[in-house]
């Protein structure tokens, strides 16, 4: 049996001494987003399953995505409550 080489921990101490920049990490992860998601944020809501099913069916019947319908609904709410 061959013996394993000892582990060199010097690289770990070098990495620990180098501060990381969290902004750069966020920018790098943002580059992995789909182009349609760039510059957008996620909004979540809990709705009854029937509501989701109806919205998905409406989107399919109109050849649109659920996201498109929700963006339109958000715009309608903003217009209604602007003042």
Buried (B, 14 or more C-beta within 10 A) or exposed (E): EEEEEEEEEEEEEEEEEEEEEEEEEEEEEEEEEEEEEEEEEEEEEEEEEEEEEEBEEEBEEEEEEBEEBBEEEEEEEEEEEEE
